[in-house]
Amino acid sequence: MIVDNIVKIVGYVNVGTCRVSPDHNYLAYTLDISGGERYTLQVKDLRSGLIDPKSKVDGAVSLAWAQDASSLFYTQSDENQRPYRQSLIIRFHLLVFSGGKKNGFQCKMLS
């Protein structure tokens, strides 16, 4: 149903990855609506049917839920579609892990 609605609006959609949370309350999925194979992560609350607007992330290439369903791990790709950053959504607060040659990994929280 989501895909049908998007196709009516933009004319094209490709679902990349889908992962249901271990508690079956959330669906994390990636969509390409341009045909350029650049996927956007979205998280839908299966109880309410609503998509969390804070969970949208451009360039997501892989998804994995934590066993307790409180966190969603994903990898983002760069403009050349190469994986470059791993991130984590904890109860819909975003933590970004970025690596640097001098200071190793850093973590910052985005809400």
N, CA, C and O atoms as CSV, one atom per row, in Angstrom:
chain,resi,resn,atom,element,x,y,z
A,1,MET,N,N,0.814,-1.183,0.000
A,1,MET,CA,C,0.000,0.000,0.000
A,1,MET,C,C,0.871,1.266,0.000
A,1,MET,O,O,0.575,2.214,-0.728
A,2,ILE,N,N,1.939,1.290,0.807
A,2,ILE,CA,C,2.839,2.446,0.831
A,2,ILE,C,C,3.437,2.643,-0.555
A,2,ILE,O,O,3.463,3.755,-1.083
A,3,VAL,N,N,3.915,1.552,-1.135
A,3,VAL,CA,C,4.564,1.621,-2.437
A,3,VAL,C,C,3.590,2.117,-3.493
A,3,VAL,O,O,3.960,2.949,-4.322
A,4,ASP,N,N,2.348,1.627,-3.486
A,4,ASP,CA,C,1.348,2.068,-4.456
A,4,ASP,C,C,1.107,3.566,-4.366
A,4,ASP,O,O,1.000,4.241,-5.390
A,5,ASN,N,N,1.020,4.084,-3.158
A,5,ASN,CA,C,0.798,5.524,-2.973
A,5,ASN,C,C,1.976,6.338,-3.498
A,5,ASN,O,O,1.784,7.377,-4.130
A,6,ILE,N,N,3.193,5.868,-3.237
A,6,ILE,CA,C,4.383,6.592,-3.696
A,6,ILE,C,C,4.466,6.554,-5.215
A,6,ILE,O,O,4.800,7.562,-5.838
A,7,VAL,N,N,4.171,5.417,-5.816
A,7,VAL,CA,C,4.208,5.298,-7.279
A,7,VAL,C,C,3.222,6.280,-7.902
A,7,VAL,O,O,3.534,6.902,-8.917
A,8,LYS,N,N,2.048,6.427,-7.318
A,8,LYS,CA,C,1.060,7.377,-7.846
A,8,LYS,C,C,1.578,8.808,-7.786
A,8,LYS,O,O,1.261,9.617,-8.659
A,9,ILE,N,N,2.373,9.130,-6.766
A,9,ILE,CA,C,2.879,10.494,-6.595
A,9,ILE,C,C,4.099,10.753,-7.465
A,9,ILE,O,O,4.134,11.752,-8.184
A,10,VAL,N,N,5.108,9.876,-7.417
A,10,VAL,CA,C,6.377,10.141,-8.106
A,10,VAL,C,C,6.585,9.313,-9.372
A,10,VAL,O,O,7.463,9.636,-10.173
A,11,GLY,N,N,5.814,8.271,-9.569
A,11,GLY,CA,C,5.919,7.487,-10.793
A,11,GLY,C,C,6.868,6.310,-10.751
A,11,GLY,O,O,6.818,5.448,-11.628
A,12,TYR,N,N,7.744,6.254,-9.736
A,12,TYR,CA,C,8.712,5.156,-9.641
A,12,TYR,C,C,9.058,4.946,-8.176
A,12,TYR,O,O,9.185,5.902,-7.411
A,13,VAL,N,N,9.208,3.681,-7.795
A,13,VAL,CA,C,9.713,3.365,-6.457
A,13,VAL,C,C,10.347,1.980,-6.480
A,13,VAL,O,O,9.842,1.058,-7.120
A,14,ASN,N,N,11.463,1.855,-5.769
A,14,ASN,CA,C,12.110,0.565,-5.594
A,14,ASN,C,C,12.400,0.404,-4.107
A,14,ASN,O,O,13.061,1.247,-3.500
A,15,VAL,N,N,11.904,-0.677,-3.528
A,15,VAL,CA,C,12.167,-0.965,-2.124
A,15,VAL,C,C,13.476,-1.728,-2.051
A,15,VAL,O,O,13.638,-2.772,-2.683
A,16,GLY,N,N,14.416,-1.190,-1.267
A,16,GLY,CA,C,15.720,-1.832,-1.137
A,16,GLY,C,C,15.724,-2.893,-0.064
A,16,GLY,O,O,15.631,-4.084,-0.363
A,17,THR,N,N,15.832,-2.475,1.184
A,17,THR,CA,C,15.932,-3.369,2.328
A,17,THR,C,C,14.754,-3.148,3.259
A,17,THR,O,O,14.330,-2.012,3.472
A,18,CYS,N,N,14.224,-4.229,3.813
A,18,CYS,CA,C,13.152,-4.143,4.814
A,18,CYS,C,C,13.545,-4.979,6.022
A,18,CYS,O,O,13.999,-6.114,5.880
A,19,ARG,N,N,13.369,-4.412,7.214
A,19,ARG,CA,C,13.652,-5.135,8.451
A,19,ARG,C,C,12.564,-4.819,9.470
A,19,ARG,O,O,12.351,-3.659,9.823
A,20,VAL,N,N,11.882,-5.851,9.936
A,20,VAL,CA,C,10.897,-5.707,11.006
A,20,VAL,C,C,11.634,-5.831,12.331
A,20,VAL,O,O,12.483,-6.707,12.494
A,21,SER,N,N,11.308,-4.949,13.287
A,21,SER,CA,C,11.975,-4.986,14.588
A,21,SER,C,C,11.640,-6.289,15.311
A,21,SER,O,O,10.579,-6.865,15.068
A,22,PRO,N,N,12.510,-6.764,16.186
A,22,PRO,CA,C,12.276,-8.022,16.892
A,22,PRO,C,C,10.972,-8.051,17.710
A,22,PRO,O,O,10.400,-9.118,17.932
A,23,ASP,N,N,10.511,-6.879,18.153
A,23,ASP,CA,C,9.245,-6.837,18.892
A,23,ASP,C,C,8.036,-6.648,17.967
A,23,ASP,O,O,6.902,-6.553,18.436
A,24,HIS,N,N,8.280,-6.595,16.672
A,24,HIS,CA,C,7.254,-6.468,15.631
A,24,HIS,C,C,6.479,-5.153,15.705
A,24,HIS,O,O,5.352,-5.077,15.215
A,25,ASN,N,N,7.061,-4.124,16.307
A,25,ASN,CA,C,6.394,-2.826,16.418
A,25,ASN,C,C,6.822,-1.834,15.342
A,25,ASN,O,O,6.116,-0.857,15.092
A,26,TYR,N,N,7.976,-2.071,14.697
A,26,TYR,CA,C,8.502,-1.126,13.717
A,26,TYR,C,C,8.948,-1.840,12.451
A,26,TYR,O,O,9.368,-2.996,12.480
A,27,LEU,N,N,8.846,-1.124,11.343
A,27,LEU,CA,C,9.373,-1.587,10.067
A,27,LEU,C,C,10.364,-0.539,9.573
A,27,LEU,O,O,9.995,0.613,9.341
A,28,ALA,N,N,11.611,-0.939,9.414
A,28,ALA,CA,C,12.628,-0.074,8.819
A,28,ALA,C,C,12.796,-0.520,7.373
A,28,ALA,O,O,12.916,-1.714,7.098
A,29,TYR,N,N,12.805,0.426,6.458
A,29,TYR,CA,C,12.920,0.081,5.051
A,29,TYR,C,C,13.608,1.204,4.297
A,29,TYR,O,O,13.653,2.343,4.763
A,30,THR,N,N,14.143,0.876,3.129
A,30,THR,CA,C,14.784,1.868,2.277
A,30,THR,C,C,14.048,1.947,0.943
A,30,THR,O,O,13.605,0.936,0.397
A,31,LEU,N,N,13.929,3.173,0.431
A,31,LEU,CA,C,13.230,3.422,-0.829
A,31,LEU,C,C,14.097,4.245,-1.765
A,31,LEU,O,O,14.784,5.175,-1.342
A,32,ASP,N,N,14.057,3.890,-3.047
A,32,ASP,CA,C,14.654,4.704,-4.110
A,32,ASP,C,C,13.487,5.213,-4.946
A,32,ASP,O,O,12.759,4.416,-5.538
A,33,ILE,N,N,13.302,6.528,-5.002
A,33,ILE,CA,C,12.188,7.072,-5.794
A,33,ILE,C,C,12.670,7.831,-7.024
A,33,ILE,O,O,11.879,8.478,-7.711
A,34,SER,N,N,13.980,7.750,-7.302
A,34,SER,CA,C,14.515,8.478,-8.450
A,34,SER,C,C,15.022,7.556,-9.555
A,34,SER,O,O,15.175,7.985,-10.698
A,35,GLY,N,N,15.282,6.291,-9.220
A,35,GLY,CA,C,15.884,5.380,-10.187
A,35,GLY,C,C,17.398,5.431,-10.158
A,35,GLY,O,O,18.055,4.716,-10.914
A,36,GLY,N,N,17.967,6.273,-9.290
A,36,GLY,CA,C,19.412,6.429,-9.205
A,36,GLY,C,C,20.071,5.491,-8.208
A,36,GLY,O,O,21.267,5.611,-7.942
A,37,GLU,N,N,19.306,4.557,-7.655
A,37,GLU,CA,C,19.789,3.589,-6.670
A,37,GLU,C,C,20.375,4.270,-5.434
A,37,GLU,O,O,21.327,3.763,-4.841
A,38,ARG,N,N,19.821,5.398,-5.048
A,38,ARG,CA,C,20.166,6.096,-3.806
A,38,ARG,C,C,18.948,5.954,-2.902
A,38,ARG,O,O,17.885,6.506,-3.183
A,39,TYR,N,N,19.115,5.216,-1.827
A,39,TYR,CA,C,17.987,4.824,-0.986
A,39,TYR,C,C,17.856,5.710,0.248
A,39,TYR,O,O,18.851,6.152,0.823
A,40,THR,N,N,16.622,5.958,0.638
A,40,THR,CA,C,16.311,6.721,1.834
A,40,THR,C,C,15.708,5.782,2.869
A,40,THR,O,O,14.767,5.042,2.581
A,41,LEU,N,N,16.259,5.821,4.068
A,41,LEU,CA,C,15.744,5.022,5.183
A,41,LEU,C,C,14.520,5.695,5.770
A,41,LEU,O,O,14.492,6.913,5.942
A,42,GLN,N,N,13.501,4.892,6.078
A,42,GLN,CA,C,12.320,5.357,6.787
A,42,GLN,C,C,11.944,4.297,7.810
A,42,GLN,O,O,12.191,3.109,7.603
A,43,VAL,N,N,11.345,4.732,8.918
A,43,VAL,CA,C,10.895,3.805,9.951
A,43,VAL,C,C,9.409,4.050,10.193
A,43,VAL,O,O,8.983,5.172,10.465
A,44,LYS,N,N,8.644,2.987,10.088
A,44,LYS,CA,C,7.198,3.063,10.285
A,44,LYS,C,C,6.823,2.359,11.583
A,44,LYS,O,O,7.270,1.243,11.847
A,45,ASP,N,N,6.008,3.012,12.380
A,45,ASP,CA,C,5.446,2.412,13.586
A,45,ASP,C,C,4.252,1.562,13.145
A,45,ASP,O,O,3.240,2.097,12.691
A,46,LEU,N,N,4.368,0.268,13.276
A,46,LEU,CA,C,3.325,-0.639,12.784
A,46,LEU,C,C,2.070,-0.607,13.647
A,46,LEU,O,O,1.011,-1.056,13.209
A,47,ARG,N,N,2.171,-0.088,14.856
A,47,ARG,CA,C,0.994,0.015,15.725
A,47,ARG,C,C,0.121,1.195,15.310
A,47,ARG,O,O,-1.104,1.081,15.270
A,48,SER,N,N,0.745,2.318,15.002
A,48,SER,CA,C,-0.018,3.519,14.643
A,48,SER,C,C,-0.152,3.702,13.134
A,48,SER,O,O,-1.056,4.390,12.660
A,49,GLY,N,N,0.767,3.074,12.378
A,49,GLY,CA,C,0.769,3.248,10.935
A,49,GLY,C,C,1.495,4.496,10.473
A,49,GLY,O,O,1.499,4.799,9.280
A,50,LEU,N,N,2.112,5.228,11.398
A,50,LEU,CA,C,2.785,6.477,11.065
A,50,LEU,C,C,4.268,6.260,10.774
A,50,LEU,O,O,4.910,5.386,11.357
A,51,ILE,N,N,4.792,7.064,9.868
A,51,ILE,CA,C,6.219,7.065,9.558
A,51,ILE,C,C,6.859,8.177,10.372
A,51,ILE,O,O,6.391,9.315,10.353
A,52,ASP,N,N,7.925,7.852,11.083
A,52,ASP,CA,C,8.617,8.840,11.905
A,52,ASP,C,C,9.435,9.757,10.996
A,52,ASP,O,O,10.384,9.298,10.361
A,53,PRO,N,N,9.082,11.053,10.921
A,53,PRO,CA,C,9.818,11.954,10.027
A,53,PRO,C,C,11.271,12.165,10.447
A,53,PRO,O,O,12.104,12.516,9.611
A,54,LYS,N,N,11.592,11.959,11.724
A,54,LYS,CA,C,12.971,12.121,12.190
A,54,LYS,C,C,13.859,10.954,11.768
A,54,LYS,O,O,15.084,11.055,11.829
A,55,SER,N,N,13.255,9.853,11.343
A,55,SER,CA,C,14.043,8.667,11.007
A,55,SER,C,C,14.513,8.656,9.557
A,55,SER,O,O,15.258,7.753,9.176
A,56,LYS,N,N,14.114,9.612,8.743
A,56,LYS,CA,C,14.499,9.605,7.333
A,56,LYS,C,C,15.978,9.932,7.183
A,56,LYS,O,O,16.460,10.955,7.670
A,57,VAL,N,N,16.689,9.035,6.495
A,57,VAL,CA,C,18.130,9.189,6.284
A,57,VAL,C,C,18.432,8.869,4.826
A,57,VAL,O,O,18.081,7.798,4.332
A,58,ASP,N,N,19.078,9.797,4.145
A,58,ASP,CA,C,19.437,9.593,2.743
A,58,ASP,C,C,20.701,8.744,2.631
A,58,ASP,O,O,21.635,8.907,3.415
A,59,GLY,N,N,20.726,7.852,1.668
A,59,GLY,CA,C,21.923,7.069,1.380
A,59,GLY,C,C,22.107,5.827,2.224
A,59,GLY,O,O,23.215,5.295,2.282
A,60,ALA,N,N,21.063,5.342,2.883
A,60,ALA,CA,C,21.182,4.137,3.719
A,60,ALA,C,C,21.356,2.909,2.835
A,60,ALA,O,O,20.641,2.738,1.847
A,61,VAL,N,N,22.317,2.049,3.198
A,61,VAL,CA,C,22.586,0.860,2.389
A,61,VAL,C,C,22.439,-0.454,3.137
A,61,VAL,O,O,22.345,-1.506,2.504
A,62,SER,N,N,22.417,-0.429,4.459
A,62,SER,CA,C,22.197,-1.671,5.209
A,62,SER,C,C,21.520,-1.338,6.531
A,62,SER,O,O,21.706,-0.251,7.079
A,63,LEU,N,N,20.731,-2.284,7.038
A,63,LEU,CA,C,19.948,-2.075,8.251
A,63,LEU,C,C,20.038,-3.295,9.157
A,63,LEU,O,O,20.105,-4.427,8.677
A,64,ALA,N,N,20.038,-3.065,10.474
A,64,ALA,CA,C,19.997,-4.172,11.437
A,64,ALA,C,C,19.420,-3.648,12.752
A,64,ALA,O,O,19.863,-2.620,13.264
A,65,TRP,N,N,18.440,-4.352,13.289
A,65,TRP,CA,C,17.851,-3.999,14.581
A,65,TRP,C,C,18.654,-4.631,15.712
A,65,TRP,O,O,19.191,-5.729,15.568
A,66,ALA,N,N,18.730,-3.925,16.838
A,66,ALA,CA,C,19.259,-4.524,18.059
A,66,ALA,C,C,18.251,-5.564,18.541
A,66,ALA,O,O,17.062,-5.469,18.233
A,67,GLN,N,N,18.713,-6.532,19.279
A,67,GLN,CA,C,17.844,-7.627,19.702
A,67,GLN,C,C,16.657,-7.147,20.541
A,67,GLN,O,O,15.581,-7.742,20.476
A,68,ASP,N,N,16.837,-6.076,21.330
A,68,ASP,CA,C,15.738,-5.582,22.155
A,68,ASP,C,C,14.854,-4.572,21.419
A,68,ASP,O,O,13.933,-4.018,22.020
A,69,ALA,N,N,15.112,-4.325,20.139
A,69,ALA,CA,C,14.330,-3.440,19.268
A,69,ALA,C,C,14.400,-1.975,19.668
A,69,ALA,O,O,13.625,-1.164,19.161
A,70,SER,N,N,15.317,-1.616,20.571
A,70,SER,CA,C,15.419,-0.223,20.987
A,70,SER,C,C,16.337,0.589,20.074
A,70,SER,O,O,16.359,1.817,20.149
A,71,SER,N,N,17.088,-0.089,19.217
A,71,SER,CA,C,18.069,0.593,18.379
A,71,SER,C,C,18.070,0.009,16.973
A,71,SER,O,O,17.834,-1.183,16.774
A,72,LEU,N,N,18.338,0.868,16.015
A,72,LEU,CA,C,18.465,0.461,14.625
A,72,LEU,C,C,19.829,0.922,14.125
A,72,LEU,O,O,20.145,2.111,14.172
A,73,PHE,N,N,20.626,-0.014,13.651
A,73,PHE,CA,C,21.939,0.290,13.092
A,73,PHE,C,C,21.796,0.386,11.573
A,73,PHE,O,O,21.050,-0.382,10.966
A,74,TYR,N,N,22.506,1.320,10.967
A,74,TYR,CA,C,22.510,1.397,9.511
A,74,TYR,C,C,23.828,1.977,9.014
A,74,TYR,O,O,24.556,2.636,9.756
A,75,THR,N,N,24.112,1.722,7.759
A,75,THR,CA,C,25.300,2.253,7.098
A,75,THR,C,C,24.837,3.208,6.014
A,75,THR,O,O,23.873,2.931,5.300
A,76,GLN,N,N,25.529,4.340,5.892
A,76,GLN,CA,C,25.240,5.300,4.838
A,76,GLN,C,C,26.309,5.227,3.769
A,76,GLN,O,O,27.465,4.909,4.048
A,77,SER,N,N,25.909,5.529,2.531
A,77,SER,CA,C,26.869,5.576,1.434
A,77,SER,C,C,27.205,7.027,1.112
A,77,SER,O,O,26.441,7.942,1.419
A,78,ASP,N,N,28.371,7.219,0.485
A,78,ASP,CA,C,28.763,8.560,0.058
A,78,ASP,C,C,28.190,8.833,-1.334
A,78,ASP,O,O,27.390,8.048,-1.843
A,79,GLU,N,N,28.596,9.938,-1.944
A,79,GLU,CA,C,28.059,10.316,-3.254
A,79,GLU,C,C,28.444,9.327,-4.356
A,79,GLU,O,O,27.820,9.314,-5.417
A,80,ASN,N,N,29.473,8.493,-4.112
A,80,ASN,CA,C,29.867,7.451,-5.065
A,80,ASN,C,C,29.253,6.099,-4.722
A,80,ASN,O,O,29.631,5.073,-5.288
A,81,GLN,N,N,28.313,6.107,-3.800
A,81,GLN,CA,C,27.592,4.919,-3.326
A,81,GLN,C,C,28.513,3.895,-2.669
A,81,GLN,O,O,28.295,2.688,-2.774
A,82,ARG,N,N,29.544,4.394,-1.991
A,82,ARG,CA,C,30.435,3.547,-1.204
A,82,ARG,C,C,30.085,3.729,0.267
A,82,ARG,O,O,29.925,4.861,0.724
A,83,PRO,N,N,29.963,2.635,1.017
A,83,PRO,CA,C,29.689,2.779,2.458
A,83,PRO,C,C,30.784,3.603,3.137
A,83,PRO,O,O,31.974,3.364,2.927
A,84,TYR,N,N,30.364,4.587,3.962
A,84,TYR,CA,C,31.375,5.409,4.625
A,84,TYR,C,C,31.072,5.730,6.070
A,84,TYR,O,O,31.968,6.183,6.783
A,85,ARG,N,N,29.858,5.517,6.538
A,85,ARG,CA,C,29.545,5.889,7.913
A,85,ARG,C,C,28.513,4.925,8.486
A,85,ARG,O,O,27.530,4.579,7.830
A,86,GLN,N,N,28.756,4.499,9.728
A,86,GLN,CA,C,27.803,3.664,10.439
A,86,GLN,C,C,27.100,4.555,11.467
A,86,GLN,O,O,27.730,5.385,12.123
A,87,SER,N,N,25.804,4.369,11.590
A,87,SER,CA,C,25.021,5.182,12.514
A,87,SER,C,C,24.047,4.303,13.269
A,87,SER,O,O,23.851,3.130,12.951
A,88,LEU,N,N,23.452,4.900,14.264
A,88,LEU,CA,C,22.587,4.162,15.174
A,88,LEU,C,C,21.445,5.073,15.595
A,88,LEU,O,O,21.675,6.204,16.025
A,89,ILE,N,N,20.221,4.591,15.474
A,89,ILE,CA,C,19.060,5.309,15.984
A,89,ILE,C,C,18.658,4.614,17.282
A,89,ILE,O,O,18.339,3.425,17.277
A,90,ILE,N,N,18.672,5.352,18.391
A,90,ILE,CA,C,18.261,4.809,19.683
A,90,ILE,C,C,16.959,5.475,20.072
A,90,ILE,O,O,16.909,6.675,20.342
A,91,ARG,N,N,15.917,4.684,20.095
A,91,ARG,CA,C,14.584,5.217,20.406
A,91,ARG,C,C,14.339,6.523,19.659
A,91,ARG,O,O,13.798,7.486,20.203
A,92,PHE,N,N,14.756,6.522,18.397
A,92,PHE,CA,C,14.571,7.613,17.455
A,92,PHE,C,C,15.349,8.872,17.802
A,92,PHE,O,O,14.934,9.981,17.468
A,93,HIS,N,N,16.488,8.692,18.478
A,93,HIS,CA,C,17.509,9.729,18.576
A,93,HIS,C,C,18.693,9.199,17.780
A,93,HIS,O,O,19.071,8.038,17.933
A,94,LEU,N,N,19.267,10.016,16.955
A,94,LEU,CA,C,20.299,9.558,16.035
A,94,LEU,C,C,21.694,9.775,16.605
A,94,LEU,O,O,22.048,10.883,17.009
A,95,LEU,N,N,22.482,8.700,16.632
A,95,LEU,CA,C,23.901,8.795,16.971
A,95,LEU,C,C,24.691,8.521,15.708
A,95,LEU,O,O,24.427,7.544,15.006
A,96,VAL,N,N,25.646,9.366,15.416
A,96,VAL,CA,C,26.450,9.214,14.211
A,96,VAL,C,C,27.876,8.892,14.606
A,96,VAL,O,O,28.488,9.625,15.383
A,97,PHE,N,N,28.408,7.806,14.082
A,97,PHE,CA,C,29.793,7.419,14.316
A,97,PHE,C,C,30.572,7.728,13.056
A,97,PHE,O,O,30.278,7.182,11.992
A,98,SER,N,N,31.551,8.585,13.161
A,98,SER,CA,C,32.354,8.910,11.995
A,98,SER,C,C,33.816,8.673,12.323
A,98,SER,O,O,34.282,9.008,13.413
A,99,GLY,N,N,34.516,8.108,11.397
A,99,GLY,CA,C,35.914,7.782,11.609
A,99,GLY,C,C,36.829,8.832,11.018
A,99,GLY,O,O,36.556,9.395,9.958
A,100,GLY,N,N,37.909,9.082,11.716
A,100,GLY,CA,C,38.915,10.002,11.219
A,100,GLY,C,C,40.287,9.380,11.417
A,100,GLY,O,O,40.480,8.595,12.346
A,101,LYS,N,N,41.229,9.712,10.572
A,101,LYS,CA,C,42.563,9.110,10.668
A,101,LYS,C,C,43.283,9.519,11.947
A,101,LYS,O,O,44.037,8.728,12.514
A,102,LYS,N,N,43.056,10.757,12.408
A,102,LYS,CA,C,43.788,11.241,13.563
A,102,LYS,C,C,43.127,10.884,14.888
A,102,LYS,O,O,43.819,10.501,15.831
A,103,ASN,N,N,41.819,10.997,14.981
A,103,ASN,CA,C,41.164,10.824,16.269
A,103,ASN,C,C,40.285,9.582,16.370
A,103,ASN,O,O,39.502,9.489,17.315
A,104,GLY,N,N,40.370,8.658,15.482
A,104,GLY,CA,C,39.553,7.441,15.569
A,104,GLY,C,C,38.081,7.761,15.390
A,104,GLY,O,O,37.719,8.701,14.682
A,105,PHE,N,N,37.232,6.966,16.043
A,105,PHE,CA,C,35.799,7.174,15.901
A,105,PHE,C,C,35.300,8.209,16.884
A,105,PHE,O,O,35.755,8.273,18.026
A,106,GLN,N,N,34.365,9.015,16.429
A,106,GLN,CA,C,33.713,10.011,17.267
A,106,GLN,C,C,32.226,9.741,17.234
A,106,GLN,O,O,31.702,9.192,16.265
A,107,CYS,N,N,31.559,10.126,18.287
A,107,CYS,CA,C,30.119,9.925,18.380
A,107,CYS,C,C,29.469,11.251,18.689
A,107,CYS,O,O,29.912,11.960,19.593
A,108,LYS,N,N,28.421,11.603,17.956
A,108,LYS,CA,C,27.644,12.784,18.299
A,108,LYS,C,C,26.170,12.447,18.205
A,108,LYS,O,O,25.765,11.618,17.389
A,109,MET,N,N,25.373,13.085,19.035
A,109,MET,CA,C,23.944,12.794,19.080
A,109,MET,C,C,23.185,13.876,18.346
A,109,MET,O,O,23.390,15.064,18.594
A,110,LEU,N,N,22.303,13.468,17.438
A,110,LEU,CA,C,21.429,14.363,16.715
A,110,LEU,C,C,20.001,14.003,17.069
A,110,LEU,O,O,19.688,12.816,17.163
A,111,SER,N,N,19.143,14.947,17.264
A,111,SER,CA,C,17.740,14.640,17.567
A,111,SER,C,C,16.842,15.148,16.491
A,111,SER,O,O,15.625,14.982,16.573
